[in-house]
Amino acid sequence: MSQLKIISQKIILDITTNPILSQGVHRVYFSSVLNFDYDTEKQEYSIDYDYSTAPQIILDVISYLNSKDINITLNAEIKEIIKWLSDEEKKFKNAVEKGKQIHENPPEKLDVPNFIRMLKPYQLESVEHIVDVENAANFSVPGSGKTTIVYAAYSILKSKGLIDKLFVIGPRSSFMPWEEEYFGCFGETPEVLRITGPKSERNRKYRIADDYELFLATYHMVYNDLNEIIGLLKKYKVMVVLDESHNIKRFEGGHWADEIIKLAPFAKRRVVLTGTPMPHGILDIWTQMTFLWPQKNLLLEREQFKSYIESDKNLLEIREKLSPLYCRIKKRDLDLPIPEFIRIKIPLSPIQKTIYDAIAVKILHELVKIPEDRMGLRQWRRATLIRLLQAASNPTLLAKYSSEFDIPPMDPSGLQISQIIERYPKYEIPAKFELTEKLVRELISNKQKVIIWTSFIHNIEMLSKKLEDFSPICIFGDVPRDEDENAEYNREQLIEDFKTNSLKNLLIANPGATAESISLQRTCHNAIYFDRTFNGAQYLQSLDRIHRIGLKPDEKITYTILISENTIEEVVNSRLEEKLNQMLNFLNDDLSVSNIEFSIKEVSDGEKEEVADFNAVIDALKKHLGPKYDAEYK
């Protein structure tokens, strides 16, 4: 009788009593299909134990041997995994049934032990959904109180003895809000442990976990400390929450995504939270749902899912399948004041237009000699778009290293305007700067706070200098995140200063450093977008920094979006609207921008999305420039 066992982090199939399994089709199946190694001397197959793939491999081995009428014994570790798989199947069936019931008959009230915050009526369904569905997604819009919802569900589960600790994985900027919201929900300061610092310090923190209830870690830290975190999850009854879960969307198997999925089986409860679950398309949802139900094969294997969504019909089936497993509070449910969008098209300054058009023509001519290798092509497309964005925003950026995008200064060789690019700041200042200064001064003179969003650090520096009499607060990637990095100067401290200091009325920020997990709505109602990129998630997240729960019905929220006329910025504007509508269509949500005819073929993985952005820009360049420019710039 063959024996299947787990020893020293290996799955081993001992075939001493069935040597025939080392031959013919059996050998092909175990070695080629399942990738086992065969040891002739020991007469056993073995494969390294991987948390994410081991259960399925075990099922495949058992199924194969049963189909051949070969008896097999299982050691205790294998039996434990089989039981876990059986329990997960029961949980999933229960989750689907419970999810449907909750959506059809949402609760009108809930008893939440030790909870001092009054839940909003529209939050009750989400709380019960997390409690009863067990492994749940909440895709409620940013600013709807997802942190409060999780704490309410956690309190209910903890009172029943089902959970005793909460482990939140999210961007570093989410740490302070989780700590502040705990106090708002329970009226006391949490026993919180931030998993930060050097390896020796983190190891010490894992050893003293008994004394803490709330754990906060970044996605990168999970990648570094996977085994230590698994050890913690094994020791306690832990609810693991992925905050801003679109950060693990990497469909093609990025490190974060793979490690997060390996973590899943050891959590008693799993929750994913994001208001933008699919910023680039339907493929973004795969890793998030696989984390919730890692062994269910809910959305097929990666490559199968990629092919499956080529059909519009299948999109509807996916939405139907996932619907019981997630909750979403929509913007209209929040009863917030309707924000005003002011889009201002600004003609390029004369020299800026000359530079932009020259770069645009150069790009069109380079299309005939683009890199042939995939990686080189992708880097070229990315650099090309960034150069156009820089020229449309502020040509001064072209002569500087872009640390936010890791792009070196532009090589202007081959352009007749090379010297103009290098000396641009001596000739003119883009019209955007003058208009931005005027808008900011008007707002602050009316006792209003305002945030300026720009994607480029040098723009932050120039705007800060131009508006230095307001002592602006500036936040970008190089600013330390929290007191662990710098006790005297950090993003958390700066954001708190902006929110509470009546003399600090201007925040100039990079969306990559500030767009997520920060609430500014109680003190700031005005945002100016100096420029934007094609990053849909950052744009949507940034919008909701000032439009969320806590606003009064009569408060006015204003977004002023500056768009350089006849440039890539017009394409960015239209593409961001498309991405928002694609996501809302899938979620069967309210469309806040415009209704469009939706096709799943438009929704794709990150690289295809980049190609779509790039092609839209090239089409716009050809339309804008026309053939008359060919002769002038060749």
N, C-alpha and C positions, 0 to 999 in steps of 0.2 A: 504494500500500500504506500503510495507516494505521500510525502508530507510537505505542506506549505507552511512556512514560518517566517517570522521576522527576527533577525539576530544582528546585532551590531550595525544598525541602520542599513540593513540589506534585506530585500525580499528573496527568500531562498526556496526553491522547489527541489526537494531531495527525491531523486528517482532511482535510488539504489535497488528497490524491489521492482521497478518497471524500466529496465534499461532500454526497452524499445522506444521510449520517449526521447532518446538521444539520436534517433535515426529518422530519415525520410522527411515526410511532411511535418512530423512533430518538431523536428529540429528547425525546419524552415519557420514554423509558426513561432516558436519560442525565441529563436535567435534573430530572425529577420523582421517578424511582425511586431513582437513585443520588446525586442532589443535586449533580451537576456544574454548574459555571458555564460558559456558552458565550461565547467571544470571536469575534464575527463577522469582525473584521478579520484575526485570526490564524488563523481557522478551526481552533479547538481547544477541547476541553473541558478543564476543570481543577478540581481539588478539593484542599483543604489535606491534606497528609500527616499522618495520625494513626496513631501506632504500633499502636493497638489495632484499628483498623478497616481500615487500608490493605490488608493481605493479602487480606481477603475482597472488598474492592472490586476489586482487581486480578483476582481469580479471576472475579468477576461480569462484568467487561468482556471478558475473554478468552473466557469461555463464551458470552456474547451474540454476539460477532463470529464465533466459530466456527459458531454455530448459523445465522448468516446467510451462511456461506461467504465471509466477508470476511477476506482475508489481513492479518496484523499482524506488525510487527517489535517486538522488545522490547529496551530498552537494558540495560546491564549491571546496573544497580540492580534492575530488574524481574526479570531472570533470577535474581539472587541471592535475591530473596524467593520466587520459584517453587521454587528448589532447597531453601530452608529449609522451605517448606511440605511438600515431598515427604519431606524428612528427618524432619520432625515426624510425618508419617503413619506412616512406618516405625517410628519410636521408639514411637509409641503402640501399634501392634500388638504390638511386642516387649514393651512394658510390661505389657499385659494378659496375654500368655502367661507372662511371667516371674512376674508377681504371683500367678497361679493356681498355678504350680509351687511357689513359695516357701510359700504357704499350705498346700498339700497335703503338702510335704516340707520342713519348716523345718530349718535346719542345726543340727547338734549341736555344732559348734565353728567358730571363725573365726580366721584369722591377721590380726591388726591391727598393722601396723608402728608402731614407736615408741610404743606404747600401754602404759602401766603399770597402768592400772586393769583389774581382772578383771571382764569382762562377766558379768552374771547370765544364766542359761540362757534366761530368757524375753525377754531383749533381743536375742538373736542373730537371730531372724527379722526384727525391725525393722531391724537394721543391714544385713542382706543385701538387704532389700526396698528401702532407699534406694539402695544400690549398684547393684542390677540393674534396678530399675524406672525409674531416672533421675529422673523428676519424680514425687515420691512425697509422700503425706500420711501423717502419723503422728498418730493420734487417741488415743494411749495416755492412760490416766488420769493426772491430775496426780500428781507424785511417783514416777513409774515410771522416771525417768532419761532423758527424751527428749533432754536436752542431751548426755549421755554417748553416746547412740545416734548422734546427728548427728556428734559428734567422731570416733567410731569409723569411721563411713562416710566421713567427710571424709578421715581418715588413709589409708584404703584407696585412695580415688580419687586422692589426692595422690601416693601412692607409684607409681601407674600413669601419672602425668603428665596425668591428665584434668582436674584441678582444681589451682589454685595459691593461691586466696584464698577466704575465707569472709565473706560479707556478711549479717549478721543484722539483721532489722528486727523490732522489738518494742517493748513499753512501756519507759519509762525504767528501771523497776524491774528489768528483766531484764538490764541491762548488767553489774552486779556478779556475778550468778550465772554468766553466760557466761565472765567473766574467771576467776572462782574455779574453775569446773569444768574449764577448759582446763588449769590447773595440776594439778588432781586426775587428769586423764586422761594428760597428757604429762610431768608432773614439772618443768615449766619455765614461766616467766611468758610470756604471749603478747606478740607485737608487735601491740598493739591500738590502734586509732584510733577514738575516739568522735566521731561526726559531730555535734558540738554547737557552740554559740557563735554569734556574729553571722555574717552572710553572708561578710564578708571573711575571717574566721578559717576558716570551712568551705571556702572556695575554696582557701585555703592548704593545708588538709589533703588535698584531692583532688590537689593538685599533688605531694605527697610520698608518694603511695600506694605507690610502689615499695618503701618501707621497711617496710611493714606487711602482716600476714597476716590479721588479724581486724578487721573493720569492724562497728561497732555504730551503728544509727540508729533513730529512732522513725518511726512511720507518718507523723506530721505532717511530719517532715523530708524524707521521700520526696516528699511533695506540694510542698514548697518547692524541692527540689533535683533534680527529675526528670532534667533534661538532664545535670547534672554526674554523677549516678549512672550514667546510661546510658553516658556517656563512659568511666567507670571499668570498667563491665562489658564494653564493647567492647575495651578495652585488655588485659584479663586474662581468665583462665579462672576464672570465679567461680561458686561455689555460693551461691545466694540462699536464705536461710531466713526464712520468716515465722513468728516466735514469737508464741504467743497469737494465732493467725491469726483467731480469731473477732472480733477487733477490726476486721477489714475486711469484716464480714458485710453491711454496708449494701446491701441488695438493690436499693433504688431508685436506685442510682447515686451514692452519696456520693463526695466528692472523693477520699478515701483509696482507696476501692475502684477507682475509675477509673484513678488514677495507678499503683497497684500492678500492675494488669493491663497497662498500657502498658510497664511495666518488664520484664515476663516474657520477651519474645522475646530479650532480650540476655543472659540468664543461661545459663551452660553447664548448670547443674543447678538445679532448683527443688524446695524442700521446704516444706511447711506443717506446723506443729506446734500442736496445742491438745488439751487434755483435754476441752474442752467445745465441740465443733465446731458445735453447734446449740442454743445456750442459749435461743433464742426459737422455734425450729422449723426445718423442712427448708429453707426459703428461705435460711437462713444459710449453707448449704453451697455455694450457687451461685458466689459470688465466689472462694471458696477453691479450688474445683476448676477454675474458669476460669483462675485464675492458673497452675495447673500445666499446663494444656493450652489455651492461649488461642485457638488456631486450630482446635481440634478440634470446637468447638460441642458439647462433651460433654453439657451439660445444656440444650441449645437456647438460644435467645435469652431475655433476661430475661422478657419478657411471655409468651412461649410456655411457659416453665418454670412460670410462675405458674399458668397454666391447666392444664398437664399434671398437676400434683400434686393436682388436685381429686379424682382417682380413687385409691382405696386400692390398686387393682391396679397402678397406675403407680408407687406407692411401692416396691413389691416389685421392680419392674423397675429402678428407680433404684438400689436397694441392690445388686441383682445386677450392674449395670453398673459401679458404683463399687468393689465389693468387692476386685478385684485391685489397685486403685490406692492402697489405704490399709492400714495396719496398726494394730491397737489392742491394747495390753496392758490386760487388765481388772484390777480391784481384786483379784479372787481369785487372780490369777497372782502377785501380789507377796508372798503369804504374810505379810501384815501382821496384827498383832493386830486383832481386830474392835473398832471403837470403840463406846463407849456413848453413846447419845443420851438425855439427860434433858430432857424437855419439862415445864416448870413453868407452869401457868396461874395467873395472878395477878389477883385481883379489882381493879378500878380503885378508887383511893382515892375517898371520897365526892364531893369537889368535882370531881375529875378526871372522874368518871362523869357528873356534871351537865353539864360542859363538852362531853364527847364526845357525849352524847345530843343536846344542843342543836345542835351542828354537824351531826350526822347528819340530824336532822329538817330543818334548813335546806337541806341538800344535796338531800334528797328533794323538797322544795318547789321547788327551783330547776330540777328536771328539766323542768318545763313551759316554761321560758324559756331554754334553753341556746343558746349561739351557733350560728348557722346556717352560717357559713363553716367549712370543714374545719380550717384552721389554728387559728382561734379555739376551735373545739370541742375540738381535741386539747389545746390549752393549758389549757382549763378542766378537762378530765378529769384532766390531770396535776396541776394545782394542787389539785383536790379530793382526790385520793388522798393527796397529800403532807400536806394539812391533817389528814386523818384519822389518818395515820401519826404526825404530831406530837402530836395529842391523845392517842392511845393510848400513846405513848412518854413524853411529858413536855409538858404543856400550856404550860409556860414558853416552849417553842419558837414558839408561835403569835404571840407579840408581838415576835419577832425576825426580822430578814432572814436567809433561808436561803441562804448563799453556795454551799453544795454543790449546791443544786437551783435556784438563781437565782430564788427565790420571795420577794416582799416580805412584810413583816409582815401578818398577817391583819387585814382590816377587820371588826371585830366588830359594826359597826352593824347594827341589825335584830335583834340577839340580846339577850334580857333579861339575859344573863350577861356583857355586854361588860366591865363593870368588874371582874368576877371574873377574866376572862382576863388583863386588864392587870395585875392585882395578885396573880396566882396564887401566885408564890413566897412571898408573905407568909402564905398560908393553910395550905399543906401541901407536902410533898415526895412525889412518887409512890412507891408501895410498891416499885416496881422498884429504886429506889436503895438502900433499906434492905436488900433481899434481896441485891443485887449486892455491897454492902459486906460483908455477912456471909459470902457465899461466897468472896470474894477473901481476906478475913482468915483464914479457915479453911485455904485452900489454901497461902497463903504461910507460915502458921505451921507447916505440914507440909513446908516447904522445897520447895514447888512453884512453878514459874513459871506465869503465866496471862495470856492475852490477852482483852481485852474488845472485842467488835465492836459499834459503833453507827454508824448512818448520818448522825448529826447532830453537827456540830462543837460546838454548845453543850453537848450531852450529854457530849462528851469533856472539856470544860472543867469541868463540874460534877462528873463522876466523879473527875477529877484532883484537884480541891480536896477532895472528900470523902475521898480516899485519899492525901492529900499526904504522909503519913508514910512511904509506900513510895517516894517520889520517882518516880512513874510516868513512863514514856516515852510521849509522845503523838505520833501521826502522823496528819496529815490533809492536805488539798490544799494548804494554804498553806505547809507545811513544805518547804523546798528539797529537790529530788530528790537531788542529788549534789554533789560538790565543785566541779563547774563552776559551779553556781549559788551555793553558799556553802561555802567550804573548811572553815569551823569548825563549821557546824551544818547537817546534811542527813539525809535519810532513811536513806541507806546507813550513815552513821556511827551513827545511833540504833539501827538494827536490829542492827548488829554489837555494839553495847554491850549490848543486851538478851540477845543470844545468849551473850556471853562474860563479862559482869560479874555476879558472884554477888550483888551488892547491888542489881541492877536486875531485879526479879522481876515487874513489872507493865507490860504494854504495852496502851495504850488506842488503838484505831485505827479509822479509817474504811475500809471495804472498797474504796472507789474508789481509795484511795491506797496500799493495802498488800496487797490480796487476791491479786495475781498475782506469780509468779516469785520468791517468797521462801520459803526453807526454814527452818522453825523446829523441826522434829521432834526434833532431837538434844537440845534443851534445854527445850522447852515441850510439855506434853501435855494442857493444859487450855484450853478456849475457852468463853467466856460470850458468848452473843448477846443483847445488851441489847435490840436491835430489828433488824428486817430489812426490806428493800423487796422488790418483785417482780422485781428483777434476778437472774435465775437464774444467769448466768455468774459474777457476783461472789460469790454465796453458795457455789456449788460450788467455786470457786477458793479461797475462804477456808477451807473445810473441810479442804482438802488442804495447807494451810500446816503442819499438825502431824501429818498422817497420810500418810506417804510413805516411800520407801526410806531405810533407816538405823535404823528402829525394831527393837528386840529383840522376840522373840515374847511375852515376859512383861510388856512395858510396856503400861500402861493409858492409853488415849486417851479423854478425856471431853469431850463437847459438851453444854453446858447452855444450852438455848434458853428464854428467858423470853418468855411470850406473855400479853399483856393479855387477860383473859377477855371474851368477847362483844364483840370489837372487830375491826377490819380485820386485826389481826395473826393471827387465826385463819384468815382468808381467805388471807393471805400464806403461811401454813404449808402449806395444802392446795394452793395454786397452785404453789409451789416443788416440791412432791412430784410434781405432774402434769408439770411441765416436765422434771424429771429423768427420769421414766419415759418420756416421749415420745422423748427423745434416745436412751435406752438401748434402747428398742424398735427404733428405726431401725438402730442399730448392732448389733442382735442380741446385746445385751450382757446381763450379769447385772443383775437389778433389785434394787437395794439397799433400796428403800423399800417398795413394794407393787406387785403386779401389777394393771394396769388394762387395760380393753379399749381398743385403740388405733385411732384413726381419723385419717387424714391431714388430714381437714377441721379437726381441732383444731390442726394445725401450720401456722403462718402467718407473715407478715412482721411487722415490729415494730409497726406501727400496729394491725393486727388483734389482735395479742397484748395490746396496751394496752387495746383495747376489751373483750377477754375478761376481763382483770383487773378492769376497771372494772365490767362487768356482774355479775361474781361478788360484788364489794363491795356493789353496790346491792341485789342479792338478799339478801345477809346483813343489810344495814341494815333492809330491810323486815321480814325475819323476826324480827330482834332487837327492833325498836321496837314494831311492831304498831300498830293503829289508835288505841290509847288515847292516843298521843302527839300525834296530829294537832291535837286541840283545844287542848292545853296550849301548843303552840309556834306556832300560826298567828298 
